[in-house]
Amino acid sequence: MHTLVLEIPGELSASLRVPPEEQLARLRRELAARLYQKEILTFGKARELARLTKWEFSLFLGEEGILRRYDEEDLKQDMQTLEALA
């Protein structure tokens, strides 16, 4: 498995207008939303990066004014979920 690590210098993280205890979660959500918006990540993978539930990530996208796409991959995942529940 390949892992990426993003380092943010202390002086830069200190200048973020977010309380230190909220910075990591906030940066994860912001990055996930932008990567989803630019179609670099799927909804599921962006949600995973943000560490939010489907509902929480959908709400966050709405708050950010980012439209949710629904493509064939989303349909396939939904169909698999429905089949597993049946």
Secondary structure, DSSP 4 states (H G I P E B T S, - for coil): ---------HHHHHTSSS-GGGHHHHHHHHHHHHHHHTTSS-HHHHHHHHT--HHHHHHHHHHTTPPPP--HHHHHHHHHHHHHH-
